[in-house]
Amino acid sequence: MCYPVLEQVQMPMETFNVALAEPTFSVVQTSVMESFLSYTKPTYDPNPQSFLKLARQTCSPYSNLQLNTNRTHTIKLSDQQDELPYVDDLISNIQKCRKSLSLKAAKHEHLVVCSVGLEGLSAMGNHLILTFIDCGSLQDARQVFDRLPVQDELTCTSLMYACMDSKQWHQALLLFEKMRTDFEVRSPPLFVVLLKACAQRRWFQQGKELHLEVVKEELERELQVGTALLDMYAKCGAVAEARDVFDELWDRDVVSWTALIGGYTEHGFYEEALGSLDRMKRDGIPINAVTYVCSLKACGCSGEVARGLKLHAELSMDGLEKNFYVCSSLVDMYAGFGLLENARRVLNKMHVRDTTSWNALITSYVEHGLFEESLECMEQMQADAVSPDAITYVCILKACNSLQYTGKGQEIHAIIYKMGYEKDVYLGSVLVDMYTSCGSFEEALYVFHKLPYKDVVSWTALVRGYIKQGLDEEAFHCLEQMQFDGVPPNGVTYACSLKACTGENSIMKVRQLHVQLVEDGFEHDTFVGNTLLDIYAKSGLILEALDVFDELQSRSIVSWNSIISAYVDRGYFDEALLCLEQMESERIYPDAITYACCFKACGSIGAMEKGRQLHIKIIKEGFESDPHLSSFLVDMHIYETVDDLRNDCPAQESVAIVLANAVIDMYGRCGSMIDSQIVFDDTPVKDILTWTALVSGYSRTGDFEVVFLLLERMEKESIKPDSVIFLGLLNVCSHLGLIDACQKYFNIMDTYGIQRTIEHYNCMIDLYCRAGMFEKAMQMLAQMPFEPDFTSWNTMLYACQRWGPIITGKQAFGCATNVGEDGVGWFILMSNIYAASQFYEE
């Protein structure tokens, strides 16, 4: 290679040492530079531009770079003072790169700086660092920084800010440690940066150490530093420490107040958050959008509906109703309250609606069982050109599952496949659940086997699907395969599997699973324990249920309701009421189902005074107006999954009806029809069970005229009676001997589409026997769609003893003894029949 001949000027070689050390040069470029620097002629062109030109030619990729030569700057080369106009020119060009955010051009200029040996200049290095930071190349910035002979605090702080922006929190703290070693750190902005790093990474211990440094420098009361400390403690969950820092601040602005409110909200201290908001207002601190976002979340999570509505009005007056983040928080809050119309109105007013905003509303629609609305919501979302994400599809698939829209679900599946979401484990689990619910196990297994890995959620979805379709054996096989593949069941898996224990040997299967879940350490799990408790209780195994109950570390209202319900179902009414007292002594407050069970217990043993006390209590506690009681049906099906429970929960007014029905029934069983009628009249919305409870009460007390008046009133109000009401009516007619009326009501059951049970037939048999129509009674026995039971034959024999012919009695006795039940009483009745007719035979 040929080089131009340079004029004879002395050139110090150490000037270019930095350029040779640069790793950014290629091997060829480095070799060329070394050849150039080792050139032995003792002279060179005194004009630095000539050298720069040669350097550019050597590094050919940068030969097209242009210099700004309008400014000059002087530095010393060896012992001579020479003009070097290109130093400031280089800085000017670097600044242009920073302004245009051109990383490629910045790298070009960096290489030129290295080639002329000027990277060691602090000013040059600082400009390069800031340019690389702004261009997003933290790696290049750090390389320049590490090669600076003198690293000042300003540059280090800038680099730490860049590390923060890039979420390289650890690097930020390492830089701080380096600064503490190299020079004295007293800069408040520096502490702010580092505390922010600790807050983001939840580095509590490092944050405490920084706090000590802050105190040492007497900066803890400085507003920005104090606010950063407060935010760090709040994000690390040290709410008490955050409050201490806040109290020590001399000045408190909206940022410090918001940091405190946000910390309280994030860690579940909603009352404290709203209390701080009140104090902030009293101190005259203006509220900004972030404060409203935190406060709205606190209202939504704590169920403070009135407070949330008030905040909405306030932020509207502050002109923040169109703020995107505030509106998103409003949608979340109203959706959490179940005020879906409010949430929809806010969403419709938003100028920009993103996926998160739509998801908040769609999720809430699905949770409240408004599946059609959720589907319509997604269509509008897509019409607004907002792309659904995995959360959207999860909700929509649940809606399709509940509506049994298999076709729509398959359409969503196709979109999921196209979008590349099919291998998402949670989405795949929801797809498995949808297909199994529809009985499409081929599709379900296809999705299941396509999953990249099967976790406990996907396996549980398959187990649950088999159980839903009544395929209990397949469910147990699936559970075994899951464990064989090394996936341990969780609490939900065990709860679902326990539900599959039906049919023959079901209790044996329950006990086997019980042993297994104890081995896996789930015996103290509240959800699993409640499921097991419920199964034992409903199977009548009170002792086993009590053993499980005693093992529970945390007894929830669900646990207590299961044991109380079991006592009531098995006729242990006094024990049920004692359980209520023990439960209240442990500060577990009854809910709707607790009271419903206890009202039944009171009615069954005639404890009207106790029942009246409970009635007064629910009125005082405002149970009938509490919206949170709508979850009480969870207690009746504790082994169901959360999504099923939400779909099955009644509305608020339904809870009030259930409680009213229980009270009406309790007073009716105790014979106090005046109280029963008062509660009935005060119940604004009545269902068929409300009428049944009242009719049954009057039937027990023999007020037959009122019973018929109630039936006529039901017909006028277009209320369709059920089988229980007809059973009560038939009993009344039978006791009054109203044959025509009884036959009318018996026949009219077909009109209402009500299937007759053996109890209805027994009422008719009793009617005919009381009327002396024994042939009709025997005819009814012969025409029954099922075998007569103990009551059927007992009714016949008792009637024959009093009024009937001996021949009919003998016929009935012959048939009764073939039923297989203990018929000692029948022999006594038959003996009485013979005695009454004075006709003795062996």
C-alpha positions in Angstrom: 0.0 0.0 0.0 1.3 3.5 -0.9 1.1 6.4 1.5 1.5 10.1 0.7 4.8 11.7 1.7 4.4 14.0 4.7 6.3 17.1 5.4 9.0 17.0 8.1 7.3 17.9 11.3 8.0 16.1 14.6 5.0 13.9 15.7 4.6 12.4 19.2 3.5 8.7 18.9 1.8 8.7 22.3 -0.8 11.0 20.8 -2.4 8.0 19.0 -2.2 5.3 21.6 -5.9 5.5 22.4 -6.8 5.0 18.8 -4.8 1.8 18.6 -6.5 0.4 21.7 -10.0 0.8 20.3 -11.6 -2.6 19.8 -14.1 -1.2 17.4 -11.5 -1.2 14.6 -11.3 -4.3 12.4 -8.1 -6.3 12.1 -7.3 -4.8 8.7 -8.1 -1.2 9.9 -5.8 -1.7 13.0 -3.0 -3.0 10.8 -3.2 -0.1 8.5 -3.2 2.4 11.3 -0.2 0.7 12.8 1.6 0.9 9.5 0.8 4.5 9.3 2.0 5.3 12.8 5.2 3.3 12.4 6.1 5.3 9.2 9.7 6.2 9.9 10.0 9.6 8.1 10.5 12.2 10.8 8.2 14.7 9.2 4.5 15.1 8.6 2.0 17.7 7.4 1.5 20.2 10.2 -2.1 20.7 9.1 -4.2 18.4 11.3 -6.9 18.2 8.5 -4.4 16.2 6.4 -4.1 13.6 9.2 -7.8 13.5 9.6 -8.3 13.0 5.9 -5.8 10.1 6.0 -7.6 8.6 9.0 -10.9 8.8 7.1 -9.3 7.2 4.0 -7.9 4.4 6.3 -11.3 3.7 7.8 -13.1 3.7 4.4 -16.7 3.1 5.7 -16.6 6.6 7.1 -14.9 8.4 4.2 -18.1 10.3 3.3 -18.4 12.0 6.7 -18.2 15.8 6.5 -16.8 18.2 9.1 -18.1 21.6 10.2 -15.0 23.9 9.9 -16.6 27.1 10.9 -15.3 27.0 14.5 -11.8 26.6 16.0 -10.4 25.3 19.2 -6.7 25.1 20.4 -4.9 22.4 22.3 -1.3 21.5 22.8 0.5 18.9 20.7 3.9 18.1 22.1 5.7 21.4 22.8 4.0 23.4 20.0 0.7 25.4 20.1 -1.2 24.4 17.0 -4.7 25.3 15.8 -7.0 22.2 15.8 -10.3 23.5 14.4 -11.8 20.0 14.2 -12.2 19.4 18.0 -15.2 21.7 18.3 -16.2 20.6 14.8 -16.4 17.0 16.0 -18.4 18.0 19.1 -20.8 20.0 16.9 -21.3 16.9 14.6 -21.8 14.7 17.6 -24.5 17.1 18.9 -26.2 17.0 15.5 -26.2 13.2 15.8 -27.8 13.5 19.2 -30.4 15.9 17.9 -31.3 13.7 14.9 -31.1 10.5 17.1 -29.0 8.9 14.4 -27.1 6.1 16.0 -25.3 5.1 12.8 -23.9 8.6 12.4 -23.0 8.8 16.1 -21.0 5.6 15.7 -19.3 7.1 12.6 -18.3 10.2 14.6 -17.1 8.0 17.5 -14.8 6.1 15.2 -13.4 9.4 13.9 -12.8 10.6 17.4 -11.0 7.4 18.3 -8.9 7.6 15.1 -7.5 11.0 16.1 -7.0 10.0 19.7 -9.5 12.5 21.2 -11.8 10.1 23.1 -9.9 10.7 26.3 -11.1 14.3 26.4 -13.8 14.6 29.0 -15.9 17.0 27.0 -15.8 14.8 23.9 -16.5 11.6 26.0 -19.5 13.3 27.8 -21.0 14.4 24.5 -20.6 10.9 23.1 -22.1 9.3 26.2 -25.2 11.6 26.1 -25.6 11.0 22.4 -25.5 7.2 22.7 -27.9 7.4 25.6 -30.4 9.4 23.6 -30.0 7.1 20.6 -30.8 4.1 22.8 -27.4 2.5 22.7 -26.6 2.1 26.4 -23.8 -0.4 25.6 -21.9 2.1 23.5 -22.4 4.8 26.1 -21.0 2.5 28.8 -18.0 1.6 26.7 -17.1 5.3 26.3 -17.7 5.9 30.0 -15.5 3.1 31.0 -12.6 4.5 28.9 -12.8 8.0 30.2 -9.7 8.8 32.3 -11.8 11.1 34.5 -15.5 10.2 35.1 -17.4 13.0 36.6 -20.6 12.9 38.7 -22.8 14.5 36.0 -21.9 11.8 33.4 -22.3 9.0 35.9 -25.8 10.4 36.9 -26.8 10.6 33.2 -25.6 7.0 32.7 -27.6 5.8 35.7 -30.7 7.5 34.4 -30.2 5.6 31.1 -29.8 2.3 33.1 -33.1 3.2 34.8 -34.9 3.8 31.5 -33.6 0.5 30.2 -34.7 -1.2 33.4 -31.0 -2.2 34.2 -31.5 -1.5 37.9 -28.5 -3.6 39.0 -26.2 -1.6 36.7 -27.5 1.6 38.2 -26.6 0.5 41.7 -23.1 -0.7 40.6 -22.5 2.8 39.1 -23.5 4.3 42.4 -21.0 2.1 44.3 -18.3 3.2 41.8 -19.2 6.8 42.4 -19.1 6.4 46.2 -15.5 5.0 45.8 -14.3 7.6 43.3 -15.7 10.8 44.7 -18.0 12.1 47.4 -21.7 11.7 46.6 -24.0 14.5 47.8 -26.3 15.0 44.8 -30.0 14.8 45.6 -30.9 13.8 42.0 -28.5 10.9 42.3 -30.2 9.6 45.4 -33.6 10.0 43.6 -32.4 7.9 40.7 -31.1 5.1 43.0 -34.1 5.0 45.2 -36.3 4.8 42.1 -34.2 1.7 41.0 -34.7 0.1 44.4 -38.5 0.9 44.2 -38.8 -0.7 40.7 -36.9 -3.8 41.7 -38.5 -4.1 45.2 -34.9 -4.0 46.7 -35.9 -3.3 50.2 -32.5 -3.9 51.9 -30.6 -1.8 49.4 -33.2 0.9 49.8 -32.7 0.9 53.5 -29.0 1.3 53.1 -29.6 4.3 50.8 -31.9 5.7 53.4 -29.0 5.7 55.8 -26.8 7.5 53.3 -29.6 10.1 52.8 -29.8 10.7 56.5 -26.0 11.0 56.7 -26.2 13.7 54.0 -29.2 15.3 55.8 -31.3 15.1 52.7 -34.3 13.1 54.1 -36.5 16.2 54.4 -35.6 17.4 50.9 -38.9 17.0 49.0 -37.7 15.0 46.0 -35.5 12.8 48.0 -38.1 12.2 50.7 -40.8 11.5 48.0 -38.4 8.9 46.4 -37.8 7.3 49.8 -41.5 7.2 50.5 -42.2 5.6 47.1 -39.5 3.1 47.6 -40.9 1.9 50.9 -44.4 1.9 49.6 -43.6 -0.2 46.6 -41.6 -2.6 48.8 -44.7 -3.1 51.0 -43.2 -1.3 54.0 -46.2 0.9 54.4 -45.4 1.9 58.0 -41.9 3.1 57.0 -43.4 5.0 54.1 -45.8 6.8 56.4 -42.9 7.6 58.8 -40.9 9.2 55.9 -44.0 11.1 54.8 -44.6 12.5 58.3 -41.0 13.7 58.4 -41.4 15.8 55.2 -41.5 19.5 55.8 -43.2 20.2 52.5 -45.7 17.8 50.9 -46.8 18.2 47.3 -49.2 16.2 45.2 -46.4 13.8 44.2 -45.6 12.8 47.8 -49.3 12.5 48.7 -50.0 10.4 45.7 -47.0 8.1 46.5 -48.5 7.5 49.9 -52.0 6.9 48.6 -50.6 4.6 45.8 -48.7 2.6 48.4 -51.7 2.1 50.6 -53.8 1.1 47.6 -51.3 -1.3 46.1 -51.0 -3.3 49.4 -54.7 -3.4 50.3 -54.9 -0.6 52.8 -57.9 1.0 51.1 -59.4 2.8 54.1 -56.0 4.4 54.8 -55.7 5.4 51.2 -59.1 7.1 51.1 -58.4 8.7 54.5 -55.1 10.1 53.2 -57.1 11.5 50.2 -59.4 13.3 52.6 -56.4 14.8 54.5 -54.8 15.8 51.2 -58.0 17.7 50.3 -58.1 19.4 53.7 -54.5 20.6 53.3 -55.5 22.2 50.0 -53.3 20.1 47.8 -54.7 19.9 44.3 -55.4 16.3 43.1 -53.9 15.2 39.8 -54.8 12.3 37.5 -52.5 9.8 39.2 -54.1 10.6 42.6 -57.5 9.9 41.1 -56.4 6.7 39.5 -55.1 5.3 42.9 -58.2 6.6 44.8 -60.6 5.1 42.3 -58.9 1.7 42.6 -59.2 2.0 46.4 -62.9 2.6 46.1 -63.4 -0.3 43.6 -61.5 -2.8 45.8 -63.2 -1.8 49.0 -66.7 -1.6 47.6 -67.1 2.1 48.4 -69.8 2.7 45.8 -71.0 6.1 47.1 -67.4 7.3 47.5 -66.6 6.2 44.0 -69.5 8.1 42.5 -68.5 11.2 44.5 -64.9 11.0 43.1 -66.3 10.6 39.6 -68.2 13.9 40.1 -65.1 15.6 41.5 -62.8 14.6 38.7 -65.4 15.7 36.1 -65.3 19.2 37.7 -61.5 19.1 37.6 -61.7 18.5 33.8 -60.1 15.0 34.0 -63.1 13.0 32.7 -61.4 12.7 29.3 -58.0 11.6 30.7 -57.3 8.1 29.4 -55.9 6.6 32.6 -58.6 8.2 34.8 -61.3 6.9 32.4 -59.8 3.4 32.4 -59.8 3.4 36.2 -63.5 4.5 36.2 -64.3 1.6 33.9 -62.5 -0.8 36.2 -64.2 0.6 39.3 -67.7 0.5 37.9 -67.2 -3.0 36.6 -66.0 -4.1 40.0 -69.1 -2.6 41.5 -71.3 -4.5 39.0 -72.6 -1.1 37.7 -72.0 -2.2 34.1 -74.2 0.5 32.5 -72.0 3.2 34.2 -68.9 1.4 33.0 -70.2 1.2 29.5 -71.2 4.9 29.5 -67.6 5.9 30.6 -66.1 3.7 27.9 -68.3 5.1 25.2 -67.2 8.6 26.1 -63.5 7.8 25.9 -61.7 9.2 22.8 -59.1 6.4 22.9 -60.2 2.9 24.0 -57.4 0.4 24.2 -57.5 -3.3 24.8 -57.2 -3.0 28.6 -60.3 -0.8 28.8 -62.4 -3.1 26.7 -61.1 -6.1 28.6 -62.3 -4.6 31.9 -65.8 -4.3 30.6 -65.9 -7.7 28.8 -64.5 -9.5 31.9 -67.1 -7.9 34.1 -69.9 -8.9 31.7 -68.8 -12.5 31.8 -68.4 -12.4 35.6 -72.0 -11.2 35.9 -73.4 -13.7 33.5 -74.1 -11.2 30.7 -72.6 -13.4 28.0 -74.4 -11.9 25.0 -73.3 -8.4 26.0 -69.7 -9.6 26.2 -69.8 -11.0 22.7 -71.4 -7.7 21.4 -68.7 -5.8 23.3 -65.9 -7.7 21.4 -67.6 -7.0 18.1 -67.6 -3.3 18.8 -64.0 -3.5 20.0 -63.0 -5.0 16.7 -65.1 -2.4 14.8 -63.0 0.3 16.6 -59.9 -1.4 15.2 -58.7 -2.5 18.7 -57.1 -5.9 18.6 -58.2 -8.4 21.2 -55.5 -10.1 23.3 -55.3 -13.4 25.2 -57.4 -12.0 28.1 -60.2 -11.0 25.7 -60.2 -14.4 24.1 -60.3 -16.2 27.5 -63.4 -14.2 28.5 -65.2 -14.7 25.1 -64.5 -18.5 25.2 -66.0 -18.6 28.7 -69.1 -16.8 27.3 -69.3 -19.2 24.4 -69.0 -22.1 26.9 -71.8 -20.8 29.1 -74.1 -20.1 26.1 -73.2 -23.4 24.5 -72.2 -21.5 21.3 -69.9 -24.2 20.0 -69.8 -22.7 16.5 -68.8 -19.3 17.8 -66.2 -20.9 20.1 -64.7 -22.7 17.1 -64.5 -19.4 15.2 -62.6 -17.8 18.1 -60.4 -20.9 18.2 -59.5 -20.3 14.5 -58.6 -16.7 15.3 -56.5 -17.8 18.2 -54.7 -20.2 16.0 -54.1 -17.5 13.4 -52.8 -15.1 16.0 -50.4 -17.6 17.4 -52.1 -17.9 20.8 -52.9 -21.6 20.6 -49.9 -22.6 22.5 -50.8 -20.3 25.4 -51.3 -22.7 28.3 -54.1 -20.8 29.9 -55.9 -20.1 26.7 -55.5 -23.8 25.8 -57.0 -24.8 29.1 -60.1 -22.6 28.5 -60.5 -24.2 25.0 -60.3 -27.6 26.6 -62.9 -26.6 29.1 -65.2 -25.2 26.4 -64.9 -28.3 24.2 -65.4 -30.8 27.0 -68.5 -28.8 28.2 -70.0 -29.2 24.8 -69.0 -32.9 24.7 -66.5 -32.4 21.9 -63.7 -34.5 23.5 -61.9 -35.1 20.2 -61.3 -31.3 19.8 -60.5 -31.0 23.5 -57.9 -33.7 23.3 -56.5 -32.2 20.1 -56.0 -28.8 21.8 -54.7 -30.5 24.9 -52.0 -32.5 23.1 -51.0 -29.5 21.1 -50.0 -27.6 24.2 -46.2 -27.2 24.4 -46.3 -28.3 28.0 -49.2 -29.4 30.2 -49.3 -27.7 33.6 -51.7 -28.4 36.5 -54.3 -25.9 35.0 -54.6 -27.7 31.7 -54.8 -31.1 33.3 -57.4 -29.9 35.7 -59.4 -28.5 32.8 -59.5 -31.9 31.2 -60.4 -33.6 34.5 -63.2 -31.2 35.1 -64.5 -31.7 31.6 -64.8 -35.4 32.1 -66.6 -34.8 35.3 -69.0 -32.4 33.7 -70.0 -35.1 31.2 -70.4 -37.7 33.9 -67.3 -39.6 32.8 -66.0 -40.2 36.3 -63.8 -43.2 35.4 -62.1 -41.2 32.7 -61.6 -38.3 35.1 -59.8 -40.6 37.6 -57.7 -42.1 34.8 -56.8 -38.6 33.8 -55.8 -37.8 37.4 -53.5 -40.9 37.5 -51.9 -40.0 34.1 -51.3 -36.4 35.3 -49.4 -37.7 38.3 -47.6 -40.3 36.2 -46.3 -37.4 34.0 -44.9 -35.7 37.1 -47.6 -33.0 37.4 -48.8 -32.9 41.0 -52.5 -32.0 41.6 -53.4 -28.8 43.2 -56.3 -27.9 45.4 -58.7 -27.3 42.5 -57.7 -30.7 41.0 -58.5 -32.5 44.2 -61.8 -30.6 44.6 -62.9 -31.5 41.1 -61.8 -35.2 41.6 -63.8 -35.4 44.9 -66.9 -34.3 43.0 -66.4 -37.2 40.6 -66.9 -39.6 43.5 -70.5 -40.7 42.6 -72.4 -44.0 42.3 -71.4 -47.2 43.9 -68.4 -47.1 46.2 -68.3 -43.3 46.0 -67.5 -43.0 49.7 -64.6 -45.4 49.3 -63.2 -43.3 46.5 -63.6 -40.2 48.6 -61.7 -41.8 51.4 -58.9 -42.9 49.0 -58.6 -39.3 47.7 -58.7 -38.1 51.3 -55.7 -40.2 52.1 -53.8 -39.0 49.0 -54.5 -35.3 49.5 -53.3 -35.7 53.2 -50.1 -37.2 51.9 -49.7 -34.2 49.5 -50.2 -31.8 52.3 -53.6 -30.5 51.3 -55.5 -31.5 54.4 -55.3 -27.9 55.8 -56.2 -26.3 52.5 -59.4 -24.4 53.1 -60.9 -25.0 49.7 -60.1 -28.7 49.6 -61.1 -29.1 53.2 -64.5 -27.5 52.6 -65.1 -29.7 49.6 -64.3 -32.8 51.6 -66.4 -31.6 54.5 -69.4 -30.9 52.2 -69.2 -34.4 50.6 -69.1 -36.2 54.0 -71.9 -33.9 55.4 -74.2 -34.6 52.4 -73.5 -38.3 52.6 -74.7 -38.2 56.3 -71.2 -39.0 57.6 -71.4 -36.4 60.4 -68.4 -37.8 62.3 -66.1 -37.8 59.3 -67.3 -34.3 58.5 -66.5 -33.1 62.0 -63.0 -34.6 61.8 -62.3 -32.7 58.6 -63.9 -29.6 60.2 -61.6 -29.9 63.2 -58.5 -30.2 61.0 -59.1 -27.0 59.1 -56.7 -24.3 60.1 -59.0 -21.5 58.9 -62.7 -22.1 59.2 -64.6 -19.8 56.8 -68.3 -19.2 56.6 -68.4 -21.9 54.0 -67.0 -24.5 56.5 -69.5 -23.5 59.2 -72.4 -23.5 56.7 -71.5 -27.0 55.5 -71.6 -28.4 59.1 -74.8 -26.5 60.0 -76.5 -27.7 56.8 -75.5 -31.3 57.5 -77.0 -31.1 61.0 -80.3 -29.7 59.7 -80.5 -32.3 56.9 -80.0 -35.1 59.3 -82.5 -33.7 61.8 -80.0 -32.5 64.4 -81.7 -29.2 64.8 -80.5 -28.3 68.3 -76.9 -29.0 67.3 -77.3 -26.7 64.3 -78.4 -23.8 66.5 -75.5 -24.5 68.9 -73.2 -24.4 65.9 -74.5 -20.9 65.1 -73.7 -19.7 68.6 -70.2 -21.2 68.5 -69.6 -19.7 65.0 -70.6 -16.2 66.2 -68.3 -16.6 69.3 -65.4 -17.1 66.9 -66.4 -13.8 65.1 -67.5 -15.6 61.9 -70.6 -13.7 60.9 -73.6 -15.6 59.4 -74.7 -15.1 55.9 -77.9 -15.8 54.1 -77.5 -19.6 53.9 -76.6 -19.8 57.6 -79.8 -18.0 58.5 -81.9 -20.1 56.0 -80.7 -23.3 57.7 -81.2 -22.0 61.2 -84.8 -20.8 60.3 -85.5 -24.3 59.1 -84.1 -25.8 62.4 -86.3 -23.4 64.4 -89.4 -24.3 62.5 -88.7 -28.0 62.7 -88.5 -27.9 66.6 -91.0 -25.2 67.1 -88.5 -22.7 68.5 -90.4 -19.7 67.4 -88.8 -17.3 69.9 -85.3 -18.2 68.6 -86.6 -17.8 65.1 -88.1 -14.4 65.9 -84.7 -13.3 67.4 -82.9 -14.3 64.2 -85.6 -12.5 62.1 -85.1 -9.3 64.0 -81.3 -9.7 63.6 -81.3 -9.9 59.9 -83.6 -6.9 59.7 -81.2 -4.9 61.9 -78.1 -6.0 60.0 -79.8 -5.1 56.7 -79.2 -8.5 55.1 -81.9 -8.0 52.5 -80.2 -4.9 51.1 -76.6 -6.1 51.2 -75.4 -6.6 47.6 -72.4 -8.8 48.7 -74.8 -11.5 49.9 -75.5 -12.5 46.4 -72.6 -15.0 46.7 -74.3 -17.1 49.3 -75.1 -19.9 46.9 -71.3 -20.6 46.8 -71.8 -22.3 50.1 -74.3 -24.7 48.6 -71.8 -25.8 45.9 -68.4 -25.3 47.4 -66.8 -27.9 45.2 -67.7 -26.0 42.0 -65.1 -23.8 40.3 -65.1 -20.1 40.7 -66.5 -19.4 37.2 -69.4 -21.8 37.7 -70.2 -20.2 41.1 -70.3 -16.7 39.6 -72.6 -17.9 36.9 -74.9 -19.6 39.4 -75.1 -16.8 42.0 -78.5 -15.1 42.2 -79.1 -11.4 42.1 -79.5 -9.3 45.2 -83.3 -9.4 45.2 -83.1 -13.3 44.9 -81.2 -13.4 48.2 -83.9 -11.3 49.9 -86.5 -13.7 48.5 -84.7 -16.8 49.9 -84.4 -15.2 53.3 -88.1 -14.1 53.2 -89.1 -17.7 52.2 -87.2 -19.2 55.1 -88.8 -16.8 57.6 -92.3 -17.4 56.2 -91.8 -21.2 56.4 -90.4 -20.9 59.9 -93.4 -19.0 61.2 -95.7 -21.4 59.4 -94.1 -24.5 60.9 -94.4 -22.9 64.3 -98.1 -22.2 63.7 -97.9 -18.4 63.7 -99.6 -17.6 60.4 -100.1 -14.0 61.4 -96.4 -13.4 61.4 -96.0 -15.6 58.3 -98.6 -13.5 56.4 -97.0 -10.2 57.5 -93.6 -11.3 56.1 -95.3 -12.5 52.9 -97.1 -9.2 52.4 -93.9 -7.2 53.1 -91.9 -9.2 50.5 -91.8 -7.0 47.4 -90.8 -9.7 45.0 -92.3 -13.2 45.4 -91.3 -16.4 43.7 -93.1 -19.7 43.6 -91.4 -20.9 46.9 -92.8 -17.8 48.7 -96.3 -18.9 47.8 -95.5 -22.5 48.6 -94.3 -21.6 52.0 -97.5 -19.6 52.8 -99.8 -22.3 51.3 -98.0 -25.0 53.3 -98.3 -23.1 56.5 -102.1 -22.6 56.1 -102.4 -26.2 55.1 -100.7 -27.3 58.4 -103.1 -25.1 60.5 -106.1 -26.3 58.6 -107.1 -22.9 57.2 -108.4 -24.4 54.0 -110.5 -21.5 52.8 -107.4 -19.3 52.9 -105.5 -22.0 50.9 -108.1 -21.9 48.1 -108.1 -18.1 48.1 -104.3 -18.1 47.7 -104.6 -20.5 44.8 -107.1 -18.3 43.1 -104.9 -15.3 43.7 -101.9 -17.1 42.1 -104.0 -17.9 39.0 -105.0 -14.2 38.8 -101.3 -13.1 39.0 -100.3 -15.7 36.4 -98.1 -17.6 38.8 -97.6 -21.2 37.8 -97.9 -23.5 40.8 -95.3 -26.3 41.4 -95.5 -29.9 42.6 -95.1 -28.8 46.2 -98.1 -26.5 46.1 -100.2 -29.2 44.6 -99.1 -31.6 47.2 -100.3 -29.2 49.9 -103.6 -28.6 48.0 -104.3 -32.4 47.7 -103.6 -32.8 51.4 -106.1 -30.1 52.2 -108.8 -31.6 49.9 -108.2 -35.1 51.2 -108.7 -34.0 54.8 -111.8 -32.0 53.9 -113.2 -34.8 51.7 -113.5 -32.5 48.7 -113.4 -35.2 46.1 -114.3 -33.1 43.0 -111.8 -30.4 44.0 -109.1 -32.9 44.7 -109.6 -34.7 41.4 -109.6 -31.3 39.6 -106.3 -30.3 41.1 -104.8 -33.8 40.5 -105.8 -33.7 36.8 -104.8 -30.0 36.3 -101.2 -30.9 37.1 -100.9 -32.1 33.5 -102.0 -28.7 32.3 -99.1 -27.1 34.1 -96.7 -29.8 32.9 -96.0 -31.0 36.5 -94.9 -34.6 36.9 -96.7 -36.4 39.7 -94.7 -38.1 42.4 -95.8 -41.0 44.7 -96.7 -38.5 47.3 -99.4 -37.0 45.0 -100.8 -40.5 44.4 -100.8 -41.3 48.1 -102.9 -38.2 48.7 -105.5 -39.4 46.2 -105.5 -42.9 47.8 -106.1 -41.3 51.2 -109.0 -39.2 49.7 -110.7 -42.2 48.2 -110.3 -44.3 51.3 -111.7 -41.5 53.5 -114.7 -41.3 51.1 -115.2 -45.1 51.2 -114.3 -45.4 47.6 -112.0 -48.5 48.1 -112.3 -49.7 44.5 -111.1 -46.4 43.3 -108.3 -46.5 45.8 -107.2 -50.0 44.6 -107.6 -48.8 41.0 -105.2 -45.9 41.7 -102.7 -48.3 43.3 -102.8 -50.5 40.2 -102.4 -47.6 37.8 -99.5 -45.8 39.5 -96.5 -45.5 37.2 -94.3 -46.9 40.0 -94.5 -49.4 42.8 -96.6 -48.4 45.9 -94.5 -47.7 48.9 -94.9 -48.2 52.6 -97.2 -45.1 52.9 -99.5 -46.3 50.1 -100.3 -49.7 51.7 -100.4 -48.3 55.2 -103.0 -45.7 54.1 -105.1 -48.5 52.6 -104.9 -50.8 55.6 -105.6 -48.0 58.1 -108.7 -47.0 56.1 -109.9 -50.6 55.8 -109.6 -50.9 59.6 -111.9 -48.0 60.1 -114.3 -48.1 57.1 -113.5 -50.8 54.6 -114.6 -54.3 53.7 -112.4 -57.2 54.9 -111.9 -58.4 51.4 -110.2 -55.2 50.3 -108.2 -55.3 53.5 -107.0 -58.8 52.8 -106.0 -57.8 49.3 -104.1 -54.8 50.5 -102.4 -56.9 53.2 -101.3 -59.5 50.7 -99.7 -56.8 48.5 -98.2 -54.9 51.4 -96.3 -57.9 52.8 -94.4 -58.2 49.4 -93.0 -54.6 49.7 -90.1 -55.9 51.8 -90.1 -53.3 54.5 -90.8 -53.9 58.2 -94.5 -54.6 58.2 -95.1 -55.5 61.8 -97.6 -52.6 62.0 -99.5 -54.2 59.0 -100.1 -57.4 60.9 -101.5 -55.3 63.8 -103.8 -53.4 61.4 -105.0 -56.6 59.7 -105.7 -58.1 63.2 -107.7 -55.0 63.9 -109.6 -55.4 60.6 -110.6 -58.9 61.6 -111.6 -57.8 65.0 -113.7 -55.0 63.6 -115.6 -57.4 61.3 -115.7 -60.1 64.0 -114.4 -62.5 61.5 -111.5 -64.6 62.7 -109.4 -66.8 60.5 -106.0 -68.3 60.7 
